[in-house]
Amino acid sequence: MLLVLLALPTAAHVLNTDLAKLSRTEIFGTYLRLGFTHIVPLGFDHLLFIISLYILEPRLKPVLLQATAFTLAHSITLGLAMYGFIRPPSSVIEPIIALSILFMAVENIITERLNPWRVAIVFGFGLVHGMGFASALTGLGLPPQDYFGSLLSFNAGVELGQVTVILLAWALVGRWAAHKSWYKQRVVIPISVVIGLVAAYWTVERVFFA
């Protein structure tokens, strides 16, 4: 099972559509779907980051605050990268993304409560993840007839993917287990250990074998 999880980040988008023949509405739908699938199921590293962000304090209000900070950050760097203002090398960005997941997993294990400064940390990691989104979107390309609109729809799809993960985690775990005395020991720590091991493997792989 762990080997399957480790292999998932290698999945990639495939766009078998002639964008020049699509209407603006069809372009919006295409890039909305691509943004969503970049999180679920293809963006397994980003998905693990969102789960790590959620499980420490599984009430919706705190996690939505963190998710908002993450969204603002990745929107900034995604836009800057796609318009050519920054050119982050994937050889640097991808290991940092893995390290951000490892950091969140370790923090979940060693801390007892959500600290106020975590929002700033999440914002900083969001800047890095936005560059990762840009790498995927650069590979796909954006249609010149609606460059800005397709960029917005891709970002909206990413957001829908993230919100879907958060709501599923809340429905499956947070809604009924958040206030249990065993929540930390039986939910947060085991999940964070698995996520941390996967992130550590990705970090080594992306630094030394990419």
C-alpha atoms as an extended CHARMM CRD file, in Angstrom:
* protein
*
       210  EXT
         1         1  MET       CA              0.0000000000        0.0000000000        0.0000000000  PROA      1               0.0000000000
         2         2  LEU       CA              2.7780000000        2.4390000000        0.9040000000  PROA      2               0.0000000000
         3         3  LEU       CA              4.5130000000        1.7080000000       -2.4060000000  PROA      3               0.0000000000
         4         4  VAL       CA              1.3050000000        2.6250000000       -4.2410000000  PROA      4               0.0000000000
         5         5  LEU       CA              1.1320000000        5.9170000000       -2.3480000000  PROA      5               0.0000000000
         6         6  LEU       CA              4.7420000000        6.7030000000       -3.1760000000  PROA      6               0.0000000000
         7         7  ALA       CA              4.1080000000        6.1600000000       -6.8710000000  PROA      7               0.0000000000
         8         8  LEU       CA              1.0450000000        8.3840000000       -7.1440000000  PROA      8               0.0000000000
         9         9  PRO       CA              2.8220000000       11.7650000000       -7.5510000000  PROA      9               0.0000000000
        10        10  THR       CA              4.2550000000       10.6520000000      -10.8890000000  PROA      10              0.0000000000
        11        11  ALA       CA              0.8010000000       10.9220000000      -12.5180000000  PROA      11              0.0000000000
        12        12  ALA       CA              0.4260000000       13.7440000000      -15.0350000000  PROA      12              0.0000000000
        13        13  HSD       CA             -2.2670000000       15.6520000000      -16.8610000000  PROA      13              0.0000000000
        14        14  VAL       CA             -3.0980000000       14.8010000000      -20.4450000000  PROA      14              0.0000000000
        15        15  LEU       CA             -4.9400000000       17.3790000000      -22.5550000000  PROA      15              0.0000000000
        16        16  ASN       CA             -6.2490000000       15.7640000000      -25.7340000000  PROA      16              0.0000000000
        17        17  THR       CA             -8.2450000000       18.7620000000      -26.8980000000  PROA      17              0.0000000000
        18        18  ASP       CA             -7.7070000000       21.3430000000      -29.6190000000  PROA      18              0.0000000000
        19        19  LEU       CA             -8.2030000000       24.4780000000      -27.5370000000  PROA      19              0.0000000000
        20        20  ALA       CA             -8.4620000000       26.6730000000      -30.6270000000  PROA      20              0.0000000000
        21        21  LYS       CA            -11.7860000000       25.0100000000      -31.4610000000  PROA      21              0.0000000000
        22        22  LEU       CA            -13.3350000000       25.5110000000      -28.0090000000  PROA      22              0.0000000000
        23        23  SER       CA            -15.6420000000       28.2980000000      -26.9020000000  PROA      23              0.0000000000
        24        24  ARG       CA            -14.8220000000       30.3300000000      -23.7860000000  PROA      24              0.0000000000
        25        25  THR       CA            -17.3750000000       28.3310000000      -21.8170000000  PROA      25              0.0000000000
        26        26  GLU       CA            -15.7870000000       25.0580000000      -22.9260000000  PROA      26              0.0000000000
        27        27  ILE       CA            -12.3260000000       26.3930000000      -22.0800000000  PROA      27              0.0000000000
        28        28  PHE       CA            -13.5530000000       27.3900000000      -18.6260000000  PROA      28              0.0000000000
        29        29  GLY       CA            -14.9500000000       23.8990000000      -18.0390000000  PROA      29              0.0000000000
        30        30  THR       CA            -11.8110000000       22.2050000000      -19.3410000000  PROA      30              0.0000000000
        31        31  TYR       CA             -9.4440000000       24.1460000000      -17.0850000000  PROA      31              0.0000000000
        32        32  LEU       CA            -11.7840000000       23.9420000000      -14.1150000000  PROA      32              0.0000000000
        33        33  ARG       CA            -11.6410000000       20.1580000000      -14.4370000000  PROA      33              0.0000000000
        34        34  LEU       CA             -7.8650000000       20.2000000000      -14.8980000000  PROA      34              0.0000000000
        35        35  GLY       CA             -7.4610000000       22.2980000000      -11.7460000000  PROA      35              0.0000000000
        36        36  PHE       CA             -9.6880000000       19.9540000000       -9.7630000000  PROA      36              0.0000000000
        37        37  THR       CA             -7.9170000000       16.8040000000      -10.9460000000  PROA      37              0.0000000000
        38        38  HSD       CA             -4.5660000000       18.4160000000      -10.1640000000  PROA      38              0.0000000000
        39        39  ILE       CA             -5.6330000000       17.9650000000       -6.5360000000  PROA      39              0.0000000000
        40        40  VAL       CA             -7.9340000000       14.9310000000       -6.7640000000  PROA      40              0.0000000000
        41        41  PRO       CA             -6.5990000000       12.4390000000       -7.7450000000  PROA      41              0.0000000000
        42        42  LEU       CA             -3.3620000000       13.5180000000       -9.4900000000  PROA      42              0.0000000000
        43        43  GLY       CA             -1.9160000000       15.9690000000       -6.9780000000  PROA      43              0.0000000000
        44        44  PHE       CA             -1.2680000000       13.5060000000       -4.2150000000  PROA      44              0.0000000000
        45        45  ASP       CA              1.4600000000       15.6290000000       -2.6400000000  PROA      45              0.0000000000
        46        46  HSD       CA             -0.8020000000       18.6950000000       -2.4960000000  PROA      46              0.0000000000
        47        47  LEU       CA             -3.6160000000       16.4910000000       -1.1920000000  PROA      47              0.0000000000
        48        48  LEU       CA             -1.4460000000       15.2340000000        1.6780000000  PROA      48              0.0000000000
        49        49  PHE       CA             -0.5320000000       18.8190000000        2.5190000000  PROA      49              0.0000000000
        50        50  ILE       CA             -4.2290000000       19.7290000000        2.8090000000  PROA      50              0.0000000000
        51        51  ILE       CA             -4.9100000000       16.6840000000        5.0030000000  PROA      51              0.0000000000
        52        52  SER       CA             -1.9530000000       17.6030000000        7.2210000000  PROA      52              0.0000000000
        53        53  LEU       CA             -3.2750000000       21.1360000000        7.4470000000  PROA      53              0.0000000000
        54        54  TYR       CA             -6.6970000000       19.8410000000        8.4920000000  PROA      54              0.0000000000
        55        55  ILE       CA             -6.2060000000       17.0800000000       11.0260000000  PROA      55              0.0000000000
        56        56  LEU       CA             -4.4920000000       18.9540000000       13.8680000000  PROA      56              0.0000000000
        57        57  GLU       CA             -7.5410000000       21.1570000000       14.4700000000  PROA      57              0.0000000000
        58        58  PRO       CA            -10.3980000000       19.5220000000       12.5570000000  PROA      58              0.0000000000
        59        59  ARG       CA            -13.0730000000       22.1540000000       13.1280000000  PROA      59              0.0000000000
        60        60  LEU       CA            -14.1050000000       23.8700000000        9.8950000000  PROA      60              0.0000000000
        61        61  LYS       CA            -13.4860000000       27.4990000000       10.9430000000  PROA      61              0.0000000000
        62        62  PRO       CA             -9.7470000000       27.1160000000       11.7880000000  PROA      62              0.0000000000
        63        63  VAL       CA             -9.0070000000       24.9860000000        8.7490000000  PROA      63              0.0000000000
        64        64  LEU       CA            -10.8530000000       27.3440000000        6.4040000000  PROA      64              0.0000000000
        65        65  LEU       CA             -8.7510000000       30.2270000000        7.7360000000  PROA      65              0.0000000000
        66        66  GLN       CA             -5.5980000000       28.2750000000        6.9310000000  PROA      66              0.0000000000
        67        67  ALA       CA             -7.0060000000       27.2200000000        3.5600000000  PROA      67              0.0000000000
        68        68  THR       CA             -7.7700000000       30.8690000000        2.7230000000  PROA      68              0.0000000000
        69        69  ALA       CA             -4.1600000000       31.8420000000        3.4770000000  PROA      69              0.0000000000
        70        70  PHE       CA             -2.9490000000       28.9310000000        1.3490000000  PROA      70              0.0000000000
        71        71  THR       CA             -5.2510000000       29.9460000000       -1.5100000000  PROA      71              0.0000000000
        72        72  LEU       CA             -4.1540000000       33.5810000000       -1.5040000000  PROA      72              0.0000000000
        73        73  ALA       CA             -0.5130000000       32.5320000000       -1.5350000000  PROA      73              0.0000000000
        74        74  HSD       CA             -0.6920000000       29.9510000000       -4.3000000000  PROA      74              0.0000000000
        75        75  SER       CA             -2.8310000000       32.2750000000       -6.4280000000  PROA      75              0.0000000000
        76        76  ILE       CA             -0.0940000000       34.9360000000       -6.2520000000  PROA      76              0.0000000000
        77        77  THR       CA              2.7740000000       32.7110000000       -7.3400000000  PROA      77              0.0000000000
        78        78  LEU       CA              0.6860000000       30.8090000000       -9.8940000000  PROA      78              0.0000000000
        79        79  GLY       CA             -0.2160000000       34.0730000000      -11.6100000000  PROA      79              0.0000000000
        80        80  LEU       CA              3.3110000000       35.4950000000      -11.4220000000  PROA      80              0.0000000000
        81        81  ALA       CA              4.8090000000       32.3210000000      -12.8520000000  PROA      81              0.0000000000
        82        82  MET       CA              2.3110000000       31.9750000000      -15.6800000000  PROA      82              0.0000000000
        83        83  TYR       CA              2.8800000000       35.5860000000      -16.7540000000  PROA      83              0.0000000000
        84        84  GLY       CA              6.6450000000       35.0780000000      -16.6660000000  PROA      84              0.0000000000
        85        85  PHE       CA              7.5190000000       37.3660000000      -13.7620000000  PROA      85              0.0000000000
        86        86  ILE       CA              9.1360000000       34.4750000000      -11.8880000000  PROA      86              0.0000000000
        87        87  ARG       CA             10.6790000000       31.2840000000      -13.2650000000  PROA      87              0.0000000000
        88        88  PRO       CA             11.0480000000       28.8510000000      -10.3730000000  PROA      88              0.0000000000
        89        89  PRO       CA             13.0280000000       25.7130000000      -11.2620000000  PROA      89              0.0000000000
        90        90  SER       CA             11.0760000000       22.5370000000      -10.5370000000  PROA      90              0.0000000000
        91        91  SER       CA             14.2890000000       20.9250000000       -9.2560000000  PROA      91              0.0000000000
        92        92  VAL       CA             14.0990000000       23.3380000000       -6.3260000000  PROA      92              0.0000000000
        93        93  ILE       CA             10.3380000000       23.7120000000       -5.9160000000  PROA      93              0.0000000000
        94        94  GLU       CA              9.4180000000       20.0200000000       -5.8350000000  PROA      94              0.0000000000
        95        95  PRO       CA             11.7460000000       19.1030000000       -2.9290000000  PROA      95              0.0000000000
        96        96  ILE       CA             10.5030000000       22.1320000000       -0.9770000000  PROA      96              0.0000000000
        97        97  ILE       CA              6.9030000000       21.0080000000       -1.5100000000  PROA      97              0.0000000000
        98        98  ALA       CA              7.8400000000       17.6010000000       -0.0950000000  PROA      98              0.0000000000
        99        99  LEU       CA              9.5830000000       19.2740000000        2.8460000000  PROA      99              0.0000000000
       100       100  SER       CA              6.5110000000       21.4150000000        3.5160000000  PROA      100             0.0000000000
       101       101  ILE       CA              4.4270000000       18.2550000000        3.8740000000  PROA      101             0.0000000000
       102       102  LEU       CA              7.0380000000       16.7160000000        6.1610000000  PROA      102             0.0000000000
       103       103  PHE       CA              7.0970000000       19.8840000000        8.2850000000  PROA      103             0.0000000000
       104       104  MET       CA              3.3130000000       19.8750000000        8.7050000000  PROA      104             0.0000000000
       105       105  ALA       CA              3.2780000000       16.1720000000        9.6040000000  PROA      105             0.0000000000
       106       106  VAL       CA              6.0050000000       16.5800000000       12.2320000000  PROA      106             0.0000000000
       107       107  GLU       CA              4.3150000000       19.6570000000       13.6940000000  PROA      107             0.0000000000
       108       108  ASN       CA              1.0560000000       17.7320000000       13.9860000000  PROA      108             0.0000000000
       109       109  ILE       CA              2.8590000000       15.0480000000       15.9950000000  PROA      109             0.0000000000
       110       110  ILE       CA              4.7770000000       17.2800000000       18.4020000000  PROA      110             0.0000000000
       111       111  THR       CA              2.3000000000       20.0920000000       19.0560000000  PROA      111             0.0000000000
       112       112  GLU       CA             -0.8470000000       19.8680000000       21.1480000000  PROA      112             0.0000000000
       113       113  ARG       CA             -2.8400000000       22.7150000000       19.6460000000  PROA      113             0.0000000000
       114       114  LEU       CA             -3.1060000000       24.9650000000       16.6350000000  PROA      114             0.0000000000
       115       115  ASN       CA             -0.7370000000       27.9140000000       17.0430000000  PROA      115             0.0000000000
       116       116  PRO       CA             -1.7090000000       31.3680000000       15.6550000000  PROA      116             0.0000000000
       117       117  TRP       CA              1.5210000000       31.6320000000       13.6680000000  PROA      117             0.0000000000
       118       118  ARG       CA              0.6440000000       28.5330000000       11.6600000000  PROA      118             0.0000000000
       119       119  VAL       CA             -1.3890000000       30.6870000000        9.2590000000  PROA      119             0.0000000000
       120       120  ALA       CA              1.8080000000       32.5440000000        8.3020000000  PROA      120             0.0000000000
       121       121  ILE       CA              3.6420000000       29.2430000000        7.7960000000  PROA      121             0.0000000000
       122       122  VAL       CA              0.8140000000       27.9430000000        5.6160000000  PROA      122             0.0000000000
       123       123  PHE       CA              0.9010000000       31.1670000000        3.5770000000  PROA      123             0.0000000000
       124       124  GLY       CA              4.6230000000       30.7310000000        2.9730000000  PROA      124             0.0000000000
       125       125  PHE       CA              4.1800000000       27.1330000000        1.8940000000  PROA      125             0.0000000000
       126       126  GLY       CA              1.2800000000       28.2210000000       -0.3160000000  PROA      126             0.0000000000
       127       127  LEU       CA              3.6710000000       30.4540000000       -2.2560000000  PROA      127             0.0000000000
       128       128  VAL       CA              5.7930000000       27.3870000000       -2.9880000000  PROA      128             0.0000000000
       129       129  HSD       CA              2.8530000000       25.1590000000       -3.8910000000  PROA      129             0.0000000000
       130       130  GLY       CA              1.6070000000       27.8140000000       -6.3210000000  PROA      130             0.0000000000
       131       131  MET       CA              4.8830000000       27.4530000000       -8.2130000000  PROA      131             0.0000000000
       132       132  GLY       CA              4.2500000000       23.7200000000       -8.3240000000  PROA      132             0.0000000000
       133       133  PHE       CA              0.8010000000       24.3480000000       -9.7970000000  PROA      133             0.0000000000
       134       134  ALA       CA              2.4440000000       26.6090000000      -12.3700000000  PROA      134             0.0000000000
       135       135  SER       CA              4.8150000000       23.8270000000      -13.4440000000  PROA      135             0.0000000000
       136       136  ALA       CA              1.8650000000       21.5710000000      -14.2210000000  PROA      136             0.0000000000
       137       137  LEU       CA             -0.0480000000       24.3340000000      -15.9860000000  PROA      137             0.0000000000
       138       138  THR       CA              2.9870000000       25.3590000000      -18.0540000000  PROA      138             0.0000000000
       139       139  GLY       CA              3.1890000000       21.8200000000      -19.3640000000  PROA      139             0.0000000000
       140       140  LEU       CA             -0.4390000000       21.9890000000      -20.4580000000  PROA      140             0.0000000000
       141       141  GLY       CA             -0.2910000000       25.5150000000      -21.8390000000  PROA      141             0.0000000000
       142       142  LEU       CA             -3.0100000000       28.1520000000      -21.7970000000  PROA      142             0.0000000000
       143       143  PRO       CA             -5.1380000000       29.1310000000      -24.8050000000  PROA      143             0.0000000000
       144       144  PRO       CA             -4.1050000000       32.5780000000      -26.1080000000  PROA      144             0.0000000000
       145       145  GLN       CA             -7.7170000000       33.5170000000      -26.8620000000  PROA      145             0.0000000000
       146       146  ASP       CA             -8.6010000000       33.3670000000      -23.1560000000  PROA      146             0.0000000000
       147       147  TYR       CA             -5.3270000000       33.2170000000      -21.2490000000  PROA      147             0.0000000000
       148       148  PHE       CA             -6.4910000000       35.0190000000      -18.1160000000  PROA      148             0.0000000000
       149       149  GLY       CA             -9.8820000000       33.2820000000      -17.9880000000  PROA      149             0.0000000000
       150       150  SER       CA             -8.3690000000       29.8120000000      -18.2680000000  PROA      150             0.0000000000
       151       151  LEU       CA             -5.8270000000       30.6950000000      -15.5680000000  PROA      151             0.0000000000
       152       152  LEU       CA             -8.6640000000       31.7420000000      -13.2520000000  PROA      152             0.0000000000
       153       153  SER       CA            -10.6790000000       28.6150000000      -14.0210000000  PROA      153             0.0000000000
       154       154  PHE       CA             -7.6790000000       26.3570000000      -13.3350000000  PROA      154             0.0000000000
       155       155  ASN       CA             -7.1730000000       28.1070000000       -9.9910000000  PROA      155             0.0000000000
       156       156  ALA       CA            -10.8910000000       27.7480000000       -9.2310000000  PROA      156             0.0000000000
       157       157  GLY       CA            -10.6400000000       24.0370000000       -9.9710000000  PROA      157             0.0000000000
       158       158  VAL       CA             -7.6960000000       23.7330000000       -7.5860000000  PROA      158             0.0000000000
       159       159  GLU       CA             -9.8070000000       25.4590000000       -4.9420000000  PROA      159             0.0000000000
       160       160  LEU       CA            -12.7390000000       23.1130000000       -5.5080000000  PROA      160             0.0000000000
       161       161  GLY       CA            -10.3820000000       20.1650000000       -5.1220000000  PROA      161             0.0000000000
       162       162  GLN       CA             -9.0080000000       21.5070000000       -1.8490000000  PROA      162             0.0000000000
       163       163  VAL       CA            -12.4430000000       22.2860000000       -0.4260000000  PROA      163             0.0000000000
       164       164  THR       CA            -13.6430000000       18.8130000000       -1.4340000000  PROA      164             0.0000000000
       165       165  VAL       CA            -10.7650000000       17.2000000000        0.4830000000  PROA      165             0.0000000000
       166       166  ILE       CA            -11.4560000000       19.3570000000        3.5650000000  PROA      166             0.0000000000
       167       167  LEU       CA            -15.1950000000       18.6460000000        3.5640000000  PROA      167             0.0000000000
       168       168  LEU       CA            -14.6430000000       14.9080000000        3.0890000000  PROA      168             0.0000000000
       169       169  ALA       CA            -12.1510000000       14.8630000000        5.9650000000  PROA      169             0.0000000000
       170       170  TRP       CA            -14.6010000000       16.7730000000        8.1270000000  PROA      170             0.0000000000
       171       171  ALA       CA            -17.4990000000       14.4520000000        7.2410000000  PROA      171             0.0000000000
       172       172  LEU       CA            -15.4860000000       11.2550000000        7.7560000000  PROA      172             0.0000000000
       173       173  VAL       CA            -13.4880000000       12.2440000000       10.8330000000  PROA      173             0.0000000000
       174       174  GLY       CA            -13.7710000000       15.7750000000       12.1520000000  PROA      174             0.0000000000
       175       175  ARG       CA            -17.5170000000       15.9500000000       12.6090000000  PROA      175             0.0000000000
       176       176  TRP       CA            -17.6910000000       13.1050000000       15.1170000000  PROA      176             0.0000000000
       177       177  ALA       CA            -14.1340000000       12.4830000000       16.3700000000  PROA      177             0.0000000000
       178       178  ALA       CA            -12.6760000000       15.9620000000       16.8850000000  PROA      178             0.0000000000
       179       179  HSD       CA            -13.5960000000       16.2290000000       20.5580000000  PROA      179             0.0000000000
       180       180  LYS       CA            -12.8050000000       12.6490000000       21.5540000000  PROA      180             0.0000000000
       181       181  SER       CA            -10.0790000000       12.1910000000       24.1500000000  PROA      181             0.0000000000
       182       182  TRP       CA             -8.3230000000        9.6800000000       21.8870000000  PROA      182             0.0000000000
       183       183  TYR       CA             -8.3550000000       11.8490000000       18.7480000000  PROA      183             0.0000000000
       184       184  LYS       CA             -4.6910000000       12.8920000000       18.9840000000  PROA      184             0.0000000000
       185       185  GLN       CA             -3.3340000000        9.4030000000       19.6790000000  PROA      185             0.0000000000
       186       186  ARG       CA             -5.5360000000        7.3970000000       17.3260000000  PROA      186             0.0000000000
       187       187  VAL       CA             -6.0390000000        9.8200000000       14.4350000000  PROA      187             0.0000000000
       188       188  VAL       CA             -3.5460000000       12.6860000000       14.3140000000  PROA      188             0.0000000000
       189       189  ILE       CA             -0.3560000000       10.7940000000       15.1740000000  PROA      189             0.0000000000
       190       190  PRO       CA             -0.8520000000        7.6580000000       12.9880000000  PROA      190             0.0000000000
       191       191  ILE       CA             -1.9540000000        9.6690000000        9.9540000000  PROA      191             0.0000000000
       192       192  SER       CA              0.8580000000       12.1890000000       10.4310000000  PROA      192             0.0000000000
       193       193  VAL       CA              3.4610000000        9.4170000000       10.7560000000  PROA      193             0.0000000000
       194       194  VAL       CA              2.3800000000        7.8710000000        7.4540000000  PROA      194             0.0000000000
       195       195  ILE       CA              2.2860000000       11.2750000000        5.7230000000  PROA      195             0.0000000000
       196       196  GLY       CA              5.6850000000       12.1650000000        7.1860000000  PROA      196             0.0000000000
       197       197  LEU       CA              7.2760000000        8.9390000000        5.9390000000  PROA      197             0.0000000000
       198       198  VAL       CA              5.8930000000        9.4600000000        2.4490000000  PROA      198             0.0000000000
       199       199  ALA       CA              7.0480000000       13.1020000000        2.4350000000  PROA      199             0.0000000000
       200       200  ALA       CA             10.5230000000       12.1230000000        3.6450000000  PROA      200             0.0000000000
       201       201  TYR       CA             10.7780000000        9.5740000000        0.8200000000  PROA      201             0.0000000000
       202       202  TRP       CA              9.6750000000       12.2000000000       -1.7390000000  PROA      202             0.0000000000
       203       203  THR       CA             12.2060000000       14.6870000000       -0.3710000000  PROA      203             0.0000000000
       204       204  VAL       CA             15.0980000000       12.2460000000       -0.8240000000  PROA      204             0.0000000000
       205       205  GLU       CA             13.8370000000       11.1200000000       -4.2160000000  PROA      205             0.0000000000
       206       206  ARG       CA             13.3860000000       14.6770000000       -5.5280000000  PROA      206             0.0000000000
       207       207  VAL       CA             16.7500000000       15.8810000000       -4.2430000000  PROA      207             0.0000000000
       208       208  PHE       CA             18.9280000000       12.9620000000       -5.2970000000  PROA      208             0.0000000000
       209       209  PHE       CA             17.0890000000       11.0490000000       -8.0330000000  PROA      209             0.0000000000
       210       210  ALA       CA             14.9650000000       13.5920000000       -9.9300000000  PROA      210             0.0000000000
